[in-house]
């Protein structure tokens, strides 16, 4: 497919400007019963492989178009959406890439997949633009609603999450973006993020009665969802049951089905997915569906089968994404083991054997994750999200200098900027670098636009603690006053947060002593 060198204006398969992403024939119109020829993950992989090659050569414009062409044929490949966005960020930072022109035409077709691919390309050309990411989310939601076989919800969530993050960081956030996110997130079942978007709207217009009502409705939906309710009715084994529904929408499940019936139904789905895969083991889409079915059952034997299939796929194709998926399944198992150990310890807190089991579970999980994320960072050295994940685990393991190096790089990613400042502040405190800790935590507070959530409180708490230590060291009244103001603001926000009352009293006493000389 890529045997001959072609100009950047020519798609890799030799077709040019035919408006269908290089298919050679127009994709079916949106709403067709099947996805038609445009859905072809095997063809998409050739675009993706070539995109990675030209991106490494810093031909970012061509890489962006290639990734978008691949996504036309494999639209729910979240890893490649992320790779496209990363190429767009590198294009902007390293090549001074400009946003798409006002009249940039859609070269990927007029159906829903073509519109999504076009939106993905345009968003990548201006990667920090929340409106463009919001537009991409809209097209992902449309695809998710039109085609049951696609798994566009994760992609839609990813795009919406970035849109909200970048919009919040604007000097003047766009109300329209928040309003659209309030409507889009519920369509993919993420009422928690819809609530967050609505709260941002209310801060911009606090007296809006309609928004106040919308927030109450969204919060009610979110509460029911967290409690395991759907459409006002209790759902047994929420996520497990939802998977069964999604995997086989032709068969309706009654609300009073028992868990054993659900497991039987899941086994039937697994067998059907396995039969489909065995008919064509080279079909990566069938492999993905089988792996999903195996993992969703949350049983060690099916998870082990899923990991074996992913390992074989990695060895056969050399595609690292299978290795990543295999690691994710193992992390899921380790998280389950840790929860079980924690729950057991909660029942008998003084049992030394249970304490040892819990500590060993924590250690096993941390050791594996450090090894796993170290390998991923080596494979994808420009992925700042991976550096954040590895950095916070290095901090948890007490490897402070390694954590600092990783988190200093990861904080360039707006999505994790504030929390990176939190971890860096804690690292500097452990090293005794008080000036650096204070500066970093203040920057983190400025970077975090939500004033009263858990991260905001922790940043304030750490900042007050660091300012107190700095004031004690330097015998500096101004620093003590700053610590008192920081601690007081947290006290007024949440009087029960950790030992904030004692911290306020300690800071006040220090300030008084310094005033008296």
C-alpha positions in Angstrom: 0.0 0.0 0.0 2.8 2.4 0.8 5.4 1.0 -1.6 5.6 4.1 -3.7 6.4 7.6 -2.5 3.4 9.9 -3.0 2.8 13.6 -2.5 1.1 14.7 0.7 -2.0 15.6 -1.3 -2.5 12.0 -2.5 -4.0 9.4 -0.1 -1.8 6.3 0.4 -4.0 4.0 -1.6 -3.6 6.2 -4.7 -7.0 7.9 -4.9 -7.0 11.7 -4.7 -9.7 14.1 -3.8 -12.6 11.8 -4.3 -14.3 12.9 -1.1 -14.4 9.4 0.5 -11.1 9.1 2.4 -9.4 7.0 -0.3 -12.1 4.3 -0.5 -12.5 4.5 -4.3 -16.3 4.4 -3.8 -18.5 6.6 -1.7 -19.4 5.3 1.8 -23.0 4.4 2.5 -25.2 7.2 3.7 -25.8 7.6 7.4 -28.6 5.4 8.7 -27.9 2.4 6.5 -28.5 -0.9 8.3 -24.8 -1.9 7.9 -21.6 0.1 8.1 -20.7 -0.9 4.6 -17.2 -0.9 3.1 -16.0 2.2 4.9 -15.6 0.2 8.2 -12.4 -1.7 7.6 -10.0 -1.8 10.6 -7.5 -3.8 8.6 -7.3 -1.1 6.0 -7.2 1.5 8.7 -4.1 -0.1 10.2 -2.1 0.6 7.1 -3.0 4.3 7.3 -2.1 4.3 11.0 1.2 2.6 10.5 2.2 5.1 7.7 1.0 8.0 9.8 3.3 7.0 12.7 6.2 6.8 10.3 5.7 10.2 8.7 5.0 11.8 12.2 8.3 10.5 13.4 9.8 12.2 10.3 8.0 15.4 11.5 5.8 15.5 8.4 2.9 16.4 10.7 0.4 17.7 8.1 0.6 14.5 6.2 0.5 12.4 9.5 -2.7 14.2 10.6 -4.4 13.5 7.3 -3.3 9.9 7.4 -4.6 9.3 10.9 -7.9 10.9 10.0 -8.1 8.6 6.9 -7.5 5.6 9.2 -10.2 6.8 11.6 -12.7 6.9 8.8 -12.3 3.1 8.5 -11.8 2.4 12.2 -13.7 5.3 14.0 -13.8 3.8 17.5 -10.1 3.3 17.8 -9.5 5.5 20.8 -5.7 4.9 20.8 -5.5 6.3 17.3 -7.7 9.3 18.2 -5.1 10.0 20.9 -2.2 9.5 18.5 -3.9 12.0 16.0 -4.3 14.5 18.8 -0.7 14.0 19.9 0.5 14.5 16.3 -1.5 17.7 16.2 0.1 19.0 19.4 3.5 18.2 18.0 2.6 19.9 14.7 1.7 23.1 16.7 4.7 23.1 19.0 7.4 21.9 16.7 6.3 23.1 13.2 4.2 26.2 14.1 1.2 24.5 12.5 -1.7 26.7 11.8 -5.4 25.9 12.4 -7.5 24.8 9.5 -8.9 27.6 7.2 -12.4 28.9 7.6 -13.5 27.1 4.4 -11.6 23.8 4.9 -13.5 21.2 2.9 -14.5 17.8 4.1 -12.5 15.2 2.1 -13.8 12.2 4.0 -17.4 11.9 2.8 -20.8 13.2 3.9 -21.9 10.2 6.0 -21.5 10.2 9.8 -18.1 8.5 9.7 -16.8 11.0 7.2 -18.0 13.9 9.2 -16.4 12.5 12.3 -13.0 11.9 10.5 -13.2 15.5 9.2 -13.9 16.8 12.7 -11.0 14.8 14.1 -8.6 16.3 11.5 -9.8 19.8 12.1 -9.5 19.4 15.9 -6.0 18.1 15.6 -4.9 21.1 13.6 -5.9 23.3 16.5 -5.5 20.8 19.4 -6.3 23.1 22.3 -9.5 24.5 20.8 -12.5 23.4 23.0 -15.1 24.2 20.4 -13.5 21.9 17.8 -13.2 19.1 20.4 -16.9 19.7 21.3 -17.7 19.3 17.6 -15.8 16.1 17.4 -17.7 14.8 20.4 -21.0 15.6 18.7 -20.0 13.4 15.7 -18.8 10.6 17.9 -22.1 10.6 19.8 -24.0 10.5 16.5 -22.0 7.4 15.4 -22.6 5.8 18.8 -26.3 6.3 18.3 -26.4 5.0 14.7 -24.2 1.9 14.9 -24.5 -0.6 17.8 -21.4 -2.4 16.6 -19.2 0.6 17.2 -18.0 1.6 20.6 -17.9 5.3 20.2 -18.8 6.2 23.8 -15.2 6.1 25.0 -14.1 8.3 22.1 -16.9 10.7 22.7 -16.0 10.9 26.4 -12.3 11.5 25.6 -13.1 14.3 23.3 -15.7 15.9 25.7 -13.3 15.6 28.6 -10.6 17.5 26.6 -13.2 20.1 25.5 -14.2 20.8 29.1 -10.6 20.9 30.3 -9.5 23.3 27.6 -12.6 25.5 27.9 -12.1 25.8 31.6 -8.6 27.1 31.0 -9.7 29.9 28.7 -9.7 33.4 30.1 -13.3 33.7 29.0 -14.7 30.1 28.8 -17.4 29.6 26.2 -20.8 29.1 27.6 -22.0 27.3 24.5 -19.3 24.6 24.9 -20.5 23.9 28.5 -24.1 24.0 27.4 -23.5 21.4 24.7 -21.5 19.2 27.0 -24.4 19.2 29.4 -26.5 17.7 26.6 -23.8 15.4 25.2 -22.4 13.6 28.2 -25.8 12.1 29.3 -26.1 10.6 25.8 -23.1 8.4 26.7 -24.2 7.8 30.2 -21.7 10.2 31.9 -24.0 12.2 34.1 -21.1 13.0 36.4 -19.4 15.1 33.8 -22.7 16.7 32.7 -23.1 17.8 36.3 -19.6 19.3 36.3 -20.3 21.2 33.0 -23.6 22.5 34.4 -21.9 23.8 37.5 -19.4 25.7 35.4 -22.4 27.3 33.6 -24.0 28.3 36.9 -20.8 30.0 38.0 -21.1 32.1 34.9 -24.8 32.8 35.4 -25.7 32.0 39.0 -29.2 33.4 38.9 -30.4 31.3 36.0 -33.4 29.4 37.2 -33.4 27.0 34.2 -29.8 26.1 34.9 -30.5 25.5 38.5 -33.3 23.1 37.6 -31.1 21.4 35.0 -28.4 20.9 37.6 -30.9 19.3 40.0 -32.1 16.9 37.3 -28.6 16.0 36.3 -27.5 15.4 39.9 -30.5 13.2 40.5 -29.7 11.1 37.4 -26.1 10.9 38.5 -27.1 9.8 42.0 -29.3 7.1 40.7 -26.6 5.9 38.3 -24.1 5.7 41.1 -26.6 3.8 43.3 -27.1 1.2 40.5 -30.4 2.6 39.1 -31.4 2.9 35.5 -34.5 4.7 34.4 -35.6 4.8 38.0 -35.4 1.0 38.5 -32.8 -0.9 40.5 -30.4 -2.9 38.3 -28.5 -5.9 39.7 -24.8 -6.0 38.9 -25.1 -2.7 37.0 -22.0 -2.7 34.7 -22.2 -6.4 34.1 -25.8 -6.3 33.1 -25.2 -3.2 30.9 -22.5 -5.1 29.0 -24.9 -7.9 28.3 -27.5 -5.4 27.0 -24.9 -3.7 24.8 -23.5 -6.9 23.5 -26.9 -8.4 22.5 -29.5 -5.7 22.0 -31.8 -8.1 20.1 -32.6 -9.9 23.3 -34.3 -7.9 26.1 -33.6 -8.7 29.7 -36.3 -8.5 32.3 -35.6 -6.2 35.3 -35.9 -9.1 37.8 -33.3 -11.4 36.1 -31.1 -13.0 38.6 -27.3 -12.7 38.6 -27.0 -16.4 37.6 -29.2 -15.8 34.5 -27.0 -12.8 33.6 -23.9 -14.9 33.9 -25.5 -17.6 31.7 -26.3 -14.9 29.1 -22.8 -13.6 29.3 -21.5 -17.1 28.6 -23.7 -17.3 25.6 -22.3 -14.0 24.3 -18.7 -15.2 24.9 -19.4 -18.4 22.9 -20.9 -16.5 20.1 -18.0 -14.0 20.0 -15.6 -16.9 20.1 -17.2 -18.7 17.2 -17.2 -15.5 15.2 -13.5 -15.0 15.9 -12.5 -18.6 15.1 -14.1 -18.2 11.7 -11.6 -15.5 10.9 -8.8 -15.2 13.5 -7.2 -12.4 11.4 -10.2 -10.1 11.9 -9.1 -7.6 14.6 -12.6 -6.4 15.1 -13.8 -9.9 16.0 -10.9 -10.3 18.3 -11.7 -7.0 20.0 -15.3 -8.1 20.6 -14.3 -11.5 22.0 -11.7 -9.9 24.3 -14.4 -7.4 25.5 -16.8 -10.2 26.3 -14.2 -12.2 28.2 -13.1 -9.3 30.3 -16.6 -8.0 31.0 -17.5 -11.2 32.8 -14.9 -10.3 35.5 -13.8 -13.9 36.1 -10.1 -14.9 36.4 -10.4 -17.7 33.8 -12.0 -15.5 31.2 -9.6 -12.7 31.9 -6.7 -15.1 31.5 -8.1 -16.2 28.1 -8.4 -12.6 27.1 -4.8 -11.9 28.0 -3.6 -15.0 26.2 -5.4 -13.8 23.0 -3.9 -10.4 23.3 -0.4 -11.7 23.8 -0.8 -13.9 20.7 -2.1 -10.9 18.7 0.9 -8.8 19.8 3.3 -11.5 18.8 1.6 -12.1 15.5 1.2 -8.4 14.5 3.8 -6.6 16.5 1.2 -4.0 17.4 1.9 -2.7 20.8 -1.7 -1.8 21.5 -2.4 -5.4 22.2 0.4 -5.4 24.8 -1.2 -2.3 26.4 -4.7 -4.0 26.5 -3.1 -7.1 28.1 -1.5 -4.9 30.8 -4.8 -3.1 31.4 -6.6 -6.5 32.1 -3.9 -7.4 34.6 -4.2 -4.0 36.3 -7.9 -4.6 36.6 -7.2 -8.0 38.3 -4.8 -6.4 40.7 -7.3 -3.6 41.6 -9.9 -6.3 42.3 -7.4 -8.2 44.6 -6.6 -4.9 46.4 -10.3 -4.1 47.0 -10.9 -7.6 48.4 -7.9 -7.3 50.7 -9.0 -3.8 51.8 -12.5 -5.0 52.5 -11.3 -7.9 54.6 -9.0 -5.7 56.6 -11.9 -3.3 57.2 -13.8 -6.1 59.0 -10.8 -7.0 61.2 -8.5 -4.0 61.5 -6.2 -5.6 64.1 -5.6 -8.8 62.3 -1.9 -8.9 61.5 -2.4 -11.5 58.7 -4.9 -9.4 57.0 -2.7 -6.3 57.3 0.1 -8.3 55.6 -2.2 -9.4 52.8 -3.3 -5.9 52.2 0.3 -4.5 52.2 1.3 -7.3 49.7 -1.6 -6.5 47.5 -0.6 -2.8 47.4 3.0 -3.7 46.7 2.1 -6.2 43.8 -0.1 -3.6 42.1 2.5 -0.8 42.4 5.4 -3.0 41.2 3.5 -4.2 38.2 2.2 -0.7 37.3 5.6 0.9 37.5 7.0 -1.8 35.2 4.0 -1.5 32.8 4.0 2.3 32.6 7.8 2.5 32.3 7.5 0.3 29.2 4.7 2.4 27.8 6.6 5.7 28.4 9.6 4.2 26.5 7.3 3.2 23.7 5.5 6.5 23.5 8.0 9.1 24.8 5.8 12.1 23.8 2.7 10.9 25.6 2.5 13.2 28.6 -0.5 11.4 30.1 1.6 8.2 30.4 4.4 10.2 32.1 1.8 11.5 34.6 0.6 8.0 35.4 4.2 6.7 35.8 5.2 9.8 37.8 2.5 9.5 40.4 3.3 5.8 40.9 7.0 6.7 41.3 5.9 9.1 44.0 3.8 6.4 45.7 6.9 4.1 45.6 9.1 6.7 47.3 11.2 7.3 44.1 11.0 11.0 44.5 13.6 12.2 42.1 12.2 10.0 39.3 8.7 11.2 40.1 9.8 14.9 39.9 11.5 14.4 36.5 8.3 12.8 35.0 5.8 15.1 36.6 7.7 18.2 35.5 7.3 17.0 31.9 3.7 15.8 32.4 2.5 19.2 33.8 2.7 20.5 30.2 -0.4 18.6 29.5 -3.4 20.8 30.5 -5.5 17.8 31.5 -3.1 16.9 34.3 -1.5 20.2 35.0 -3.1 21.0 38.4 -2.7 17.5 39.8 0.9 17.3 38.6 1.5 20.5 40.7 0.0 18.8 43.7 2.3 15.8 43.4 5.3 18.0 42.6 4.5 20.1 45.7 4.5 16.9 47.8 7.7 15.7 46.3 9.5 19.1 47.1 8.2 18.9 50.6 9.6 15.4 51.1 13.0 16.7 49.8 12.8 19.7 52.1 12.6 22.2 49.2 10.1 24.6 50.8 10.5 27.5 48.4 9.9 25.3 45.4 7.0 23.6 47.1 5.2 26.9 47.9 5.7 28.2 44.4 4.6 25.0 42.8 1.4 24.6 44.9 0.4 28.2 44.3 0.8 27.6 40.5 -1.3 24.5 40.9 -4.1 26.4 42.6 -4.0 28.9 39.7 -4.1 26.2 37.1 -7.1 24.5 38.7 -10.2 26.3 37.8 -12.7 24.4 40.1 -12.4 26.2 43.5 -14.1 23.7 45.8 -13.5 20.1 44.7 -11.2 17.5 46.3 -8.1 18.6 44.3 -8.7 22.3 45.1 -8.9 21.5 48.8 -5.7 19.3 48.8 -3.8 22.0 46.9 -4.9 24.6 49.5 -4.0 22.2 52.4 -0.5 21.4 51.0 0.1 25.1 50.3 -0.8 26.2 53.8 1.4 23.4 55.2 4.3 24.4 53.0 3.9 28.1 53.8 3.8 27.3 57.5 7.1 25.4 57.3 8.7 28.1 55.3 7.6 30.8 57.8 8.9 28.7 60.7 12.2 28.2 58.9 12.7 31.9 57.9 10.9 33.4 60.9 9.1 35.5 58.3 5.8 37.2 59.3 4.6 37.9 55.7 4.9 34.2 54.9 3.1 33.3 58.1 0.3 35.7 57.1 0.1 34.1 53.7 -0.2 30.6 55.4 -2.9 31.9 57.7 -4.9 33.3 54.7 -4.5 30.0 52.8 -5.5 27.8 55.7 -8.4 30.1 56.6 -9.8 29.9 53.1 -9.8 26.1 53.3 -11.4 26.2 56.8 -14.2 28.3 55.5 -14.7 25.9 52.6 -14.6 22.7 54.6 -14.1 22.8 58.3 -13.8 19.0 58.5 -11.0 18.6 55.9 -8.2 16.6 57.5 -6.8 18.5 60.5 -7.4 22.0 59.0 -8.7 23.4 62.4 -5.4 22.5 64.1 -3.4 23.8 61.2 -5.3 27.2 61.3 -4.6 27.5 65.0 -0.9 26.6 64.6 -0.5 29.2 61.8 -2.3 31.9 63.8 -0.1 31.2 66.8 3.1 31.4 64.7 1.9 34.7 63.2 1.1 36.2 66.6 4.5 35.1 68.0 6.4 36.7 65.0 4.4 39.9 65.5 5.5 40.1 69.1 9.1 39.5 68.1 
